[in-house]
Amino acid sequence: MSVSGGTYYEDVSPGTGALPPRAWSPGSDAARLDLGGIWRFRLSPDAAGTGDAFTADPDAFDDAGWNRIRVPGHWVLQGHGEYGSPAYTNVRYPFPVDPPRVPTENPTGDHRHVFDLPDNWPDEGEAVLRFEGVESCARVWLNGQELGVFQGSRLPHEFAVGALLRPRGNVLAVRVHQWSAGSYLEDQDMWWLPGIFREVTLLHRPEGAARDVSVRAGYEHATGTGVLRVDSEPGGRISVPELGIEAATGETVRVPVEPWTAETPRLYDAVLDTGGERVALRIGFRTVAIEDGVLKVNGRRILFRGVNRHEFHPETGRTVDADTMRRDLLLMKQHNINAVRTSHYPPHPAFLDLCDELGLWVIDECDLETHGFEEIGWRRNPVDDDRWTPALLDRAQRMVERDKNHASVVMWSLGNECGKGRGLTAMAAWIRERDPSRPLHYEGDWSCADVDVYSRMYPEHAEVEAIGQRKEAPLEDPALDARRRAMPFIMCEYAHAMGNGPGGLLEYQRLFETYERCQGGFVWEWIDHGLADERYGFAYGGDFGEEVHDGNFVCDGLVFPDRTPSPGLVEFKKVIEPVRIAPEGEGVRITNLHDFAGLGQLAFDVDGEALKVPELAPGESALVPLTAGAEVRTVRARLAADAAWAAAGHVVAWGQVPSSAQDAGRREDAPLVPPATADGRLTLGPGVFDAASGALLAVGGVPVTAPPRLDVWRAPTDNDEGPVWMPATTAAGQWLQLGLDRVQHRLDGVETGESGLTVRTRVAPAAVDAGLLVAYRWTATAGELRLTVSVEPDGEWPCSLPRLGIRLGVPAAFGDVRWYGGGPGEAYPDTRAAAMTGRWSKTVDELQTPYVRPQENGARIDVHWAELRDADRGGLRIEGSPPYYFTARRWTTEQLAAATHLPDLIPGDTVWLHLDHAQHGIGSRSCGPGVLPQYELTPEPAEFSFSFRSLPGS
Ligand code: IPT
């Protein structure tokens, strides 16, 4: 290796030796050999690797002393730390920016695998060695012969190897460098994970096999005609038995078909026969077009209810097995998600087969991001430097050629966050020429010069509305402005799902439904990339000692790392329901919000009893009367029969109709009892107080381990804190500056009278004159203790409050909770669409939401009453007027705020109850807009009441 650079891994060109890209063809009947398994491995600290191990006689070389590694896999996730560690950065490169040079410390993994050909491997024909994905640069030898070098981690590379193969003892050697020129093009917000992380296969290529296959299957919606043309090299015959198609390649065939859509993913089995090879294909007929400023499929506007999906598994990183891919898609479909942006690289090719089969719209994004150049003013950005253009084109070609035959892929994306540049324009030009059937997407250049849709990330609702009205601020160039104003609008990223949240989803959805130009978006993102870790449960940036990292910004998904849905996903499912069920009078208005499907696949019921709903075409609605019921009635739309993605009975959408008779005459008015004082204790009905301080000590037999006190603090959420690059302006920044995490309670008076006890306090942080005057008024009947809290802001308040309520402690034994109100999951003012009114029960432990970085969580909304019980079934009942937010946990807010990982949360001997009159909204400020004004908790006079009763045990 030369020390002055200029090595192959620092070469900006696309590499050497690989065959031209082609479509992925899992349906071929040609022989194939999966080379995955346990390989020999040796890690070197620099790019020299293991010296001449791969160039010397491969048969003489003894690798017995080498380690073992699983292929596919990332070496940093194997070897228990012996093979280095994962590292996380969002935007910043974890090495000095001096393209295309990379650090001398360039971890290099030498992989060696000896394999035999199966006995039935054909003697005739060619063979190719195929790599689906290697990060970031590989140099390959087979039986001592060098095949070539490649970069482009999430893209396939093939080499012709027929002449080199022998029946037994083939020696495959792959040297993988963690860093290469390609690393500059792969600055996606994710873990840096080197290795051969996708399959390596040997594919037989018989005489006369198809070099490539290209399927074009359009749909003419006006006539219901499918238009099919299959090309291959060499040509052959294509048959689609179900459609009676028998045609030659290159021939265009027109037949009536059922179209493919994400809602109705109709695929037809086909076979291409080239003489040398038979290739099974699954064909979906559909046409994507932009007409009148609207993106349409098969002539109809579509709405993306999408997510950004990184490939991730908490144990294996970006090595994602087939079951996990399917699991992702089933979870998405079950949560009403209809679209995926493959952020920010082409996914494993099998994922797109599953999208075709299950029905998802896909924006397929190229493996390209140079975001770290923004940190240095975009100087030397590779996408604006002609020397890099061949590598960019190579990446575009490898994506388009591999994925071109998928019905699910409706748009190509040039990449993510690369700024602007001639290289992007060149990519766009090549893709347009090669595949005019799909629009182009790229967000990073707001002039949209190279693309067909106007795409943005994280705009505020107000801006989306202006764009929806085609009234956005103009571009300087009038021609570009007119062009962009005529484009459909999508948000390739919005609603940053980091920690608790995102808030404000519903308000976005209403904009998508109001303005035809606003065609939805893709929540950032699908999954938290927390790595399974013995120390932390799930690890995030910094947990591996990285010198530059971005902490838990890598945990911002709708599902936790183990793919348990987070409350954010449950909320998203409700907000994007394809059927709206809304109360209207004594009935429900049912609206079909599908883009293509009717309601035929759904069965409706009211609390389990079948409900007749007329067939509604997309966009239509009907008023369906309900017979009167006692409490709230719940109408559900369920799958009438098993679907490919969920069983019959699965709830797709729901709505509730509150009974107008509810709550009337609930409380019979028992006479109030006066207080009695003895031995420094004051007794008021079931309440026992400290007479001097007015602190509540017990309710009936239930000891109150920490007396009720006004509480305005919450453990800041990621959205409260906002992104690291703008802390002071965020809600949590303001709260901390004011000192809301350290308020003092000054006792101003304890007054006892005939009707009860009044305690007055002033609650305020040190050093400021803003405070809250609080009066706690206690009264009681023989069996019930009542509290009314009045709060009056005092002085100048510069910011919102995190919460407003009281907190108190009860013994740890009170571990079971039942409540009537919103549930079963957590909800906050702007994340409450999925809260269903009803009777719910959970343990205190189950009430916790396990955000990877602990933070405020677990509030239940609109709680009319909650009961806590111990094993003896004795307990405490707390009613609220008005209904309140109920939270119970085994640690304090201070402990929750101090925790950095879940194992830091250690249950104490108290269950802490938070009875909140109000909460500040959640918003999406961790990367995007904050809380909408209507969900801010502004300090203003407030009054709220609770009543407490002890519940007898068994
Ligand atoms: C945006 C990126 O495109 C995405 O990869 C991810 O980093 C996301 O933000 C935040 O999690 S870029 C952002 C700086 C607007």
Boltz pocket constraint, residues with backbone or C-beta under 6 A from the ligand:
constraints:
  - pocket:
      binder: B
      contacts: [[A, 90], [A, 188], [A, 189], [A, 344], [A, 416], [A, 417], [A, 457], [A, 458], [A, 493], [A, 496], [A, 524], [A, 553], [A, 556], [A, 927]]
      max_distance: 6.0
